[in-house]
Amino acid sequence: MSEAATATPTDERTPLDRLPLRAELRGKVPYGAPQLDVPVLLNVNENPYAPSDALVADVAAAVAEATRGLNRYPERDAVALREDLAAYLLRESGVALDASRVWAANGSNEVMLQLLQAFGGPGRRALGFAPTYSMYPDYCRDSHTRWVTEPRRDDFTIDVERAVGAIADQQPSVVLVASPNNPTGTALDAATVLALYEACVDACSLLVVDEAYAEFRRPGTPSALELLEGRPLLVVTRTMSKAFALAGARLGYLAADPAVVDALQLVRLPYHLSAVTQAVTRAALRHTDELQAEVAALRGARDELVAWLRARGHEVAETDANFALFGRFADRHAVWQGLLDRGVLVRETGPDGWLRVSVGTPAEMDAFRTALEEVTA
């Protein structure tokens, strides 16, 4: 045996700079909010209510049945799941779709990445409106798409005239806009979506409306799903992570023209949705009534939280989501740390001076209020 074959490596772990890593990934850190072991977790916009015993039992039975066939590849196009998702959207938004207009993947993260793999790429641009979801630039980087932004107004709404001008100037392949927006909670009205869409038609751009928090919107706030008919360049994305309390299951989906769905099947990995994921999601959809009751409770708790924060002199962005962006603090990190020291974890994100808090259970919100009053006293 040669000396090289028997040599013991001197490094326990190979540093990244010794690997042929892509240049744009050098010096980067993985995405991720802090996952700390504290009593009150209000930093990643999760649904605070665990699945009911009835849902757990239904999921367990569905997974057991799926397990019997795990020696076979899953149903590649997840048609039954997509039919169930279409039925849910009809119930939730009154918009009739069939499976050909719905697509599902492992979380809305994978849905977004697939959209940029299909419609972005080298030499192409995606346009967003900052501040917005912090993963959008990463999707663009990973698909070799250039990410460009236009600023929102001071109240975090979109300046329509400026946005339309940016679409005309930048000629993006994809326009990404979240409604409600993360981290601000700001929702779009129908007139804004329509104005953006018309500008996208002129630029031959795909308009993607990210509705991850749509079920939490206030009465009278529309869904972009209502505008889908006759608009082949409009895509609306959703997730099961928030309203359905399935963050751990990883299921996101979209509604769009069938041609968009066909395009995504060109870039999706083979058998990308496991049989277990499909079974869990379909089981959860059978419990829509109980889960939507929890969503209604969270909407009420959000409105109470916003009123409480404003009554104590804090500025709070208008929100249609299950969180609130509040401030403004001269040293937001000190406030964040003070809350953490009292066992409450919120998110230090968004423009400087602001913090974001997710809506939790009544006990969790009491703990947050007590901690914030102590920190800001």
C-alpha positions as CSV (number, residue, x, y, z in Angstrom):
1,M,0.0,0.0,0.0
2,S,1.4,3.4,-0.9
3,E,2.3,6.1,1.6
4,A,-0.4,8.4,0.2
5,A,-3.1,5.7,0.7
6,T,-2.2,5.3,4.4
7,A,-1.6,9.0,5.2
8,T,-3.8,10.4,8.0
9,P,-5.5,13.7,7.1
10,T,-4.2,16.6,9.2
11,D,-7.5,18.5,9.1
12,E,-10.6,17.1,10.9
13,R,-12.8,19.1,8.6
14,T,-12.0,20.4,5.2
15,P,-12.4,24.2,5.0
16,L,-14.7,25.4,2.2
17,D,-12.0,27.4,0.6
18,R,-10.3,24.2,-0.4
19,L,-13.3,23.0,-2.3
20,P,-14.4,24.1,-5.8
21,L,-17.4,26.0,-4.4
22,R,-19.2,28.4,-6.8
23,A,-17.9,31.9,-6.4
24,E,-21.2,33.4,-5.5
25,L,-21.6,31.0,-2.5
26,R,-18.2,31.9,-0.9
27,G,-18.6,33.6,2.4
28,K,-22.3,33.0,2.5
29,V,-24.1,31.4,5.5
30,P,-27.2,29.1,5.2
31,Y,-30.6,30.6,5.6
32,G,-32.2,30.1,9.0
33,A,-33.9,31.9,11.8
34,P,-32.5,31.1,15.3
35,Q,-33.8,27.8,16.7
36,L,-33.3,28.4,20.4
37,D,-34.6,26.4,23.3
38,V,-36.8,29.0,25.0
39,P,-40.4,28.7,26.4
40,V,-42.0,31.1,23.9
41,L,-41.2,30.8,20.2
42,L,-42.7,33.7,18.2
43,N,-40.1,34.2,15.5
44,V,-40.9,32.1,12.4
45,N,-44.6,32.7,11.9
46,E,-45.6,29.1,12.8
47,N,-49.2,28.1,13.7
48,P,-48.9,27.7,17.5
49,Y,-51.6,25.0,17.7
50,A,-50.4,21.4,17.3
51,P,-52.6,19.0,15.2
52,S,-55.6,17.6,17.0
53,D,-55.8,14.0,18.2
54,A,-58.3,13.4,15.3
55,L,-55.9,14.8,12.7
56,V,-53.0,12.9,14.2
57,A,-55.0,9.7,14.0
58,D,-56.0,10.4,10.4
59,V,-52.5,11.2,9.4
60,A,-51.1,8.1,11.1
61,A,-53.6,5.9,9.3
62,A,-52.8,7.5,5.9
63,V,-49.0,7.2,6.5
64,A,-49.5,3.5,7.5
65,E,-51.3,2.9,4.2
66,A,-48.7,4.8,2.2
67,T,-46.0,2.8,3.9
68,R,-47.3,-0.4,2.4
69,G,-46.3,0.8,-1.0
70,L,-43.0,2.5,-0.2
71,N,-41.2,-0.1,-2.3
72,R,-42.7,1.7,-5.3
73,Y,-42.1,5.2,-6.4
74,P,-44.8,7.7,-5.5
75,E,-47.4,8.9,-7.9
76,R,-45.2,11.2,-9.9
77,D,-47.5,14.0,-10.7
78,A,-49.5,13.9,-7.4
79,V,-52.8,14.3,-9.3
80,A,-55.1,13.2,-6.5
81,L,-53.4,15.7,-4.1
82,R,-53.6,18.5,-6.7
83,E,-57.3,17.7,-7.1
84,D,-57.8,18.0,-3.3
85,L,-55.9,21.3,-3.2
86,A,-58.1,22.6,-6.1
87,A,-61.2,21.6,-4.1
88,Y,-59.8,23.5,-1.0
89,L,-59.2,26.7,-3.0
90,L,-62.7,26.6,-4.4
91,R,-64.0,26.4,-0.8
92,E,-61.5,29.0,0.6
93,S,-61.6,31.6,-2.3
94,G,-64.5,30.6,-4.5
95,V,-62.2,30.1,-7.4
96,A,-62.9,26.9,-9.5
97,L,-59.8,25.2,-10.7
98,D,-58.9,21.7,-11.8
99,A,-55.7,19.7,-11.2
100,S,-54.1,20.9,-14.5
101,R,-53.9,24.4,-12.9
102,V,-52.5,23.4,-9.6
103,W,-48.9,22.3,-8.8
104,A,-47.4,21.1,-5.5
105,A,-43.8,20.7,-4.2
106,N,-41.8,20.4,-1.0
107,G,-42.8,23.7,0.6
108,S,-43.4,27.0,-1.2
109,N,-39.6,27.3,-1.2
110,E,-39.3,24.5,-3.8
111,V,-42.3,26.0,-5.7
112,M,-40.5,29.3,-5.9
113,L,-37.2,27.7,-6.9
114,Q,-38.9,25.7,-9.6
115,L,-40.5,28.9,-11.0
116,L,-37.1,30.6,-11.2
117,Q,-35.5,27.5,-12.7
118,A,-38.1,27.5,-15.4
119,F,-38.5,31.2,-16.0
120,G,-35.4,32.8,-14.6
121,G,-31.8,31.8,-15.3
122,P,-28.6,33.3,-16.7
123,G,-29.1,36.7,-18.3
124,R,-32.6,37.1,-16.8
125,R,-33.9,39.2,-13.9
126,A,-36.4,38.8,-11.1
127,L,-37.9,42.0,-9.6
128,G,-39.2,42.5,-6.1
129,F,-40.2,45.3,-3.8
130,A,-38.1,45.7,-0.6
131,P,-38.4,45.0,2.2
132,T,-39.7,41.6,1.4
133,Y,-39.1,37.9,2.0
134,S,-35.4,37.3,2.6
135,M,-35.3,34.0,0.6
136,Y,-36.1,35.6,-2.7
137,P,-32.5,36.7,-3.4
138,D,-31.4,33.1,-2.5
139,Y,-33.8,31.6,-5.0
140,C,-32.4,33.9,-7.6
141,R,-28.8,33.1,-6.7
142,D,-29.4,29.4,-6.9
143,S,-31.1,29.7,-10.3
144,H,-28.5,32.1,-11.7
145,T,-31.1,34.8,-11.9
146,R,-30.2,38.4,-11.2
147,W,-32.3,39.9,-8.3
148,V,-33.3,43.5,-8.4
149,T,-35.5,45.5,-6.1
150,E,-37.5,48.7,-5.9
151,P,-38.2,50.2,-2.5
152,R,-41.7,50.3,-1.0
153,R,-43.3,53.4,0.5
154,D,-42.7,54.3,4.1
155,D,-45.9,52.5,5.0
156,F,-44.7,49.4,3.1
157,T,-47.3,49.6,0.4
158,I,-46.2,49.5,-3.3
159,D,-45.9,52.7,-5.3
160,V,-47.8,51.5,-8.3
161,E,-46.5,54.1,-10.7
162,R,-42.9,53.4,-9.7
163,A,-43.4,49.7,-9.8
164,V,-44.9,49.8,-13.3
165,G,-41.9,52.0,-14.4
166,A,-39.5,49.5,-12.9
167,I,-41.0,46.6,-14.8
168,A,-40.8,48.6,-18.0
169,D,-37.2,49.6,-17.3
170,Q,-35.8,46.3,-15.9
171,Q,-37.8,43.9,-18.3
172,P,-37.7,41.1,-15.7
173,S,-38.6,37.6,-16.5
174,V,-40.3,37.2,-13.1
175,V,-41.9,39.7,-10.8
176,L,-42.1,38.4,-7.2
177,V,-44.5,40.1,-4.8
178,A,-45.8,38.7,-1.5
179,S,-49.3,39.4,-0.3
180,P,-49.4,39.6,2.6
181,N,-45.8,40.6,2.5
182,N,-43.2,39.2,4.8
183,P,-41.9,40.7,7.1
184,T,-44.4,43.6,7.0
185,G,-47.8,41.9,6.7
186,T,-48.9,44.3,4.0
187,A,-51.5,42.9,1.5
188,L,-52.1,44.0,-2.1
189,D,-55.5,45.3,-3.3
190,A,-56.9,44.0,-6.6
191,A,-56.1,47.3,-8.4
192,T,-52.4,47.0,-7.6
193,V,-52.2,43.4,-8.8
194,L,-54.0,44.3,-12.0
195,A,-51.7,47.2,-12.6
196,L,-48.6,45.0,-12.0
197,Y,-50.1,42.4,-14.3
198,E,-50.7,44.7,-17.2
199,A,-47.1,45.9,-16.9
200,C,-45.9,42.3,-16.9
201,V,-47.9,41.6,-20.0
202,D,-46.1,44.4,-21.8
203,A,-42.7,43.1,-20.6
204,C,-43.6,39.4,-21.1
205,S,-42.9,38.8,-17.4
206,L,-44.4,36.3,-15.1
207,L,-46.2,37.9,-12.1
208,V,-45.9,35.6,-9.0
209,V,-48.1,36.6,-6.0
210,D,-46.8,34.8,-3.0
211,E,-49.8,34.2,-0.7
212,A,-48.2,32.1,2.0
213,Y,-50.3,33.9,4.7
214,A,-53.5,34.5,2.6
215,E,-55.8,32.6,5.0
216,F,-55.0,35.2,7.7
217,R,-56.1,38.2,5.6
218,R,-58.8,40.5,7.1
219,P,-62.4,40.5,5.7
220,G,-62.5,42.4,2.4
221,T,-58.9,41.7,1.5
222,P,-59.0,39.9,-1.8
223,S,-56.9,37.0,-3.0
224,A,-55.1,37.2,-6.3
225,L,-56.7,33.8,-7.1
226,E,-59.8,35.8,-8.0
227,L,-57.9,37.4,-10.9
228,L,-56.4,34.2,-12.4
229,E,-59.0,33.6,-15.1
230,G,-57.8,34.8,-18.5
231,R,-54.4,35.9,-17.1
232,P,-51.8,33.3,-18.2
233,L,-48.9,35.2,-16.8
234,L,-50.3,35.3,-13.3
235,V,-49.2,32.7,-10.7
236,V,-50.5,32.5,-7.1
237,T,-48.5,30.5,-4.5
238,R,-49.8,29.1,-1.2
239,T,-48.4,26.8,1.6
240,M,-49.7,24.3,4.1
241,S,-47.2,25.4,6.6
242,K,-49.1,28.3,8.2
243,A,-52.9,28.0,8.2
244,F,-52.8,24.2,8.2
245,A,-50.1,23.9,10.9
246,L,-48.1,21.6,8.7
247,A,-44.7,23.4,8.7
248,G,-43.0,20.1,9.4
249,A,-44.7,18.3,6.5
250,R,-43.2,20.7,3.8
251,L,-45.9,21.2,1.3
252,G,-46.4,24.2,-0.9
253,Y,-48.4,24.7,-4.0
254,L,-49.5,27.2,-6.7
255,A,-52.4,27.9,-9.0
256,A,-51.7,29.1,-12.5
257,D,-52.4,28.6,-16.2
258,P,-51.9,24.9,-17.2
259,A,-49.0,26.0,-19.4
260,V,-47.1,27.2,-16.3
261,V,-47.7,23.9,-14.6
262,D,-46.4,22.1,-17.7
263,A,-43.3,24.2,-17.6
264,L,-42.5,23.4,-14.0
265,Q,-42.7,19.7,-14.8
266,L,-39.7,20.2,-17.1
267,V,-37.5,21.2,-14.1
268,R,-39.0,19.3,-11.2
269,L,-36.9,16.4,-10.0
270,P,-38.3,12.9,-10.6
271,Y,-40.8,11.8,-7.9
272,H,-40.1,15.0,-6.0
273,L,-43.1,14.5,-3.6
274,S,-42.9,11.4,-1.4
275,A,-45.9,9.2,-1.0
276,V,-45.8,10.0,2.7
277,T,-45.9,13.8,2.1
278,Q,-48.8,13.3,-0.3
279,A,-50.7,11.2,2.2
280,V,-50.1,13.6,5.1
281,T,-51.3,16.6,3.1
282,R,-54.4,14.9,1.9
283,A,-55.3,13.8,5.4
284,A,-54.8,17.4,6.7
285,L,-57.1,18.7,4.0
286,R,-59.9,16.5,5.3
287,H,-59.7,18.5,8.5
288,T,-60.1,21.9,7.0
289,D,-63.0,23.0,9.2
290,E,-61.2,22.6,12.5
291,L,-58.0,24.1,11.1
292,Q,-59.8,27.1,9.8
293,A,-61.4,27.7,13.2
294,E,-57.9,28.0,14.6
295,V,-57.1,30.5,11.8
296,A,-60.0,32.6,12.8
297,A,-58.8,32.6,16.4
298,L,-55.4,33.7,15.3
299,R,-56.8,36.5,13.2
300,G,-58.6,37.8,16.3
301,A,-55.5,37.5,18.4
302,R,-53.4,39.4,15.8
303,D,-55.9,42.3,15.8
304,E,-55.8,42.4,19.6
305,L,-52.0,42.3,19.5
306,V,-51.8,45.2,17.1
307,A,-54.3,47.3,19.1
308,W,-52.3,46.6,22.3
309,L,-48.9,47.5,20.7
310,R,-50.3,50.8,19.3
311,A,-52.0,51.7,22.6
312,R,-48.5,51.6,24.2
313,G,-47.0,53.9,21.7
314,H,-45.4,51.4,19.3
315,E,-45.6,51.8,15.5
316,V,-47.2,48.8,13.9
317,A,-47.4,48.0,10.2
318,E,-50.8,47.2,8.8
319,T,-50.9,43.4,8.7
320,D,-53.1,40.7,7.1
321,A,-50.8,37.9,8.2
322,N,-50.3,36.0,11.5
323,F,-47.5,38.3,12.6
324,A,-46.9,42.0,13.3
325,L,-43.9,44.2,12.5
326,F,-43.5,46.7,15.3
327,G,-41.1,49.4,16.4
328,R,-39.4,51.7,16.1
329,F,-36.5,51.1,18.4
330,A,-33.2,53.0,18.6
331,D,-31.5,49.7,19.4
332,R,-33.8,46.9,18.3
333,H,-31.1,44.3,19.1
334,A,-31.2,45.3,22.7
335,V,-35.0,44.9,22.8
336,W,-34.7,41.5,21.0
337,Q,-32.1,40.4,23.5
338,G,-34.2,41.6,26.5
339,L,-37.1,39.6,25.3
340,L,-34.9,36.6,24.8
341,D,-33.5,36.9,28.3
342,R,-37.1,36.6,29.5
343,G,-37.8,33.5,27.5
344,V,-39.5,35.1,24.5
345,L,-38.0,34.7,21.0
346,V,-39.1,37.1,18.3
347,R,-37.5,37.9,14.9
348,E,-34.9,40.7,14.3
349,T,-35.7,41.3,10.7
350,G,-37.0,44.0,8.3
351,P,-35.9,47.6,8.3
352,D,-33.6,48.8,11.0
353,G,-35.5,49.7,14.2
354,W,-38.3,47.1,13.7
355,L,-39.0,43.7,15.2
356,R,-41.5,41.0,14.0
357,V,-43.6,38.9,16.4
358,S,-45.7,35.9,15.4
359,V,-49.1,35.4,16.9
360,G,-49.1,32.6,19.5
361,T,-51.4,31.1,22.0
362,P,-53.1,33.3,24.6
363,A,-50.5,32.2,27.2
364,E,-47.6,33.0,24.7
365,M,-49.0,36.4,23.9
366,D,-49.4,37.2,27.7
367,A,-45.7,36.2,28.1
368,F,-44.7,38.4,25.2
369,R,-46.7,41.4,26.5
370,T,-45.2,41.1,30.0
371,A,-41.7,40.8,28.7
372,L,-42.0,43.7,26.3
373,E,-43.4,46.0,29.0
374,E,-40.4,45.1,31.2
375,V,-37.9,45.6,28.5
376,T,-39.3,48.9,27.3
377,A,-40.2,50.3,30.8
